[in-house]
Amino acid sequence: MKYNHQTAVLREKKEAERIVRCCKKAGMPQKKIDEVLEYIHSQYTADRRFMEHSQPLEIEDADCNSCEERNPMHKRFMEELTVKDEYFAKGIDDWLQSLEDPRLITGIKSLNKEQIELLYCVFVEGRSFLEFAELKGISKGAVSQRFRVIKNKLNKNIK
């Protein structure tokens, strides 16, 4: 919704007139009425500032390049809007350092980063294949297939 300054001024003016009538009818002193009007004006000013200096971020698909071109706020704040997941890097490194069996360490080092992450999530964090699939946005079948590949690689390297 676009901000219309003229309409907002009229709305504030009508609201002020209504409040003055109600306050005078209730017998409020003029000094208190002026304080109320000052407060209403400060609220109006704050609302105006907010409406003038903000704009809704309407993006259907965050990966859409044309959306970035359409919305300058998206381009300006893309870094703040992007989440960088540092969780797995720290947890996995700690887990790998805690391993003691040299055959297992060698086998795990032969895996790629995604395969190590799957092992970590399933065995250390106790996630199910379905939970990992939802986390990565893939199917449970894809996770099962990747796990079979990991299992075969580890069996081959450990023996």
C-alpha positions in Angstrom: 0.0 0.0 0.0 1.4 3.3 -1.1 1.6 6.2 1.5 -0.5 9.2 0.7 0.7 12.2 2.7 -2.3 14.4 2.0 -4.8 11.7 3.1 -2.7 11.1 6.3 -2.7 14.8 7.2 -6.5 14.9 6.8 -6.9 11.8 8.9 -4.7 13.3 11.6 -6.7 16.5 11.5 -10.0 14.8 11.8 -8.8 12.6 14.7 -7.4 15.7 16.5 -10.8 17.5 16.1 -12.7 14.5 17.4 -10.3 14.1 20.4 -10.6 17.9 21.2 -14.4 17.6 21.2 -14.4 14.6 23.5 -11.8 16.1 25.9 -13.6 19.4 26.2 -16.9 17.6 26.7 -15.2 15.6 29.5 -13.9 18.8 31.1 -10.2 18.3 30.5 -8.0 21.4 30.8 -6.6 22.9 27.6 -3.0 22.2 28.7 -3.8 18.4 28.9 -5.6 18.5 25.6 -2.5 20.1 24.0 -0.3 17.3 25.4 -2.7 14.7 23.9 -2.6 16.5 20.6 1.2 16.6 20.7 1.3 12.9 21.4 -1.0 12.2 18.5 1.1 14.3 16.2 4.3 12.5 17.3 2.6 9.2 16.5 1.5 10.5 13.1 5.1 11.7 12.4 6.5 8.3 13.4 4.0 6.5 11.2 4.8 8.8 8.3 8.6 8.2 8.7 8.0 4.5 8.8 5.8 4.5 5.7 8.1 6.8 3.7 11.3 5.0 4.5 10.2 1.4 4.2 8.8 -0.7 1.5 7.5 -4.2 1.6 9.8 -6.9 0.3 7.6 -8.8 -2.2 9.5 -11.6 -3.7 7.9 -14.7 -5.0 11.1 -16.7 -5.5 14.3 -15.6 -3.6 16.4 -17.2 -6.4 14.8 -15.2 -9.1 17.2 -12.7 -10.7 14.4 -10.5 -12.1 13.0 -10.1 -8.6 16.3 -8.7 -7.5 16.2 -6.2 -10.3 12.6 -5.2 -9.5 13.2 -4.7 -5.8 16.1 -2.4 -4.7 15.5 -3.4 -1.1 16.3 -7.0 -1.9 19.5 -6.1 -3.6 20.6 -3.7 -0.8 19.9 -6.1 2.1 20.6 -9.4 0.4 23.6 -10.1 2.7 21.5 -9.5 5.8 18.7 -11.7 4.4 21.0 -14.6 3.7 21.6 -17.1 6.4 25.0 -18.7 6.5 25.0 -22.0 8.3 28.2 -22.4 10.3 26.7 -25.1 12.6 27.9 -28.2 10.7 31.5 -27.0 10.1 32.2 -26.7 13.8 30.3 -29.8 14.9 31.7 -32.1 12.2 35.3 -31.0 12.9 35.0 -31.7 16.6 33.4 -35.1 15.8 36.2 -36.0 13.3 38.9 -35.0 15.9 37.3 -37.2 18.5 37.5 -40.4 16.3 40.2 -42.8 17.4 40.1 -45.7 14.9 42.6 -44.8 12.1 40.8 -47.0 9.6 37.5 -45.2 10.3 39.3 -41.8 10.0 40.8 -42.8 6.7 37.5 -44.1 5.4 35.6 -40.9 6.4 38.3 -38.7 4.9 37.7 -40.4 1.5 34.1 -39.1 1.6 33.0 -35.7 0.3 31.6 -32.9 2.5 28.0 -33.8 1.9 28.5 -37.5 2.7 30.3 -36.6 6.0 27.5 -34.2 6.9 25.0 -37.1 6.3 27.0 -39.4 8.6 27.3 -36.7 11.3 23.5 -35.9 11.2 22.5 -39.5 11.4 25.0 -40.9 13.9 26.0 -38.0 16.1 22.9 -35.8 16.0 20.5 -38.8 15.8 18.5 -37.5 12.9 16.4 -39.8 10.8 16.7 -40.0 7.1 13.4 -38.2 6.8 14.6 -35.3 9.0 17.9 -35.0 7.0 15.9 -35.1 3.7 13.7 -32.2 5.0 16.8 -30.3 6.1 18.4 -30.6 2.7 15.2 -30.3 0.6 15.6 -33.8 -1.0 13.6 -37.0 -0.9 14.0 -39.7 1.7 14.9 -42.1 -1.1 17.8 -39.9 -2.2 19.1 -39.9 1.4 18.9 -43.7 1.6 20.7 -44.0 -1.7 23.5 -41.6 -0.5 23.8 -43.6 2.7 24.2 -46.8 0.8 27.0 -45.2 -1.3 28.7 -44.0 2.0 28.3 -47.5 3.5 29.9 -49.2 0.5 32.8 -46.6 0.4 33.5 -47.1 4.1 33.3 -50.9 3.9 35.8 -50.8 1.0 38.3 -48.5 2.8 38.1 -50.2 6.2 38.7 -53.8 4.9 
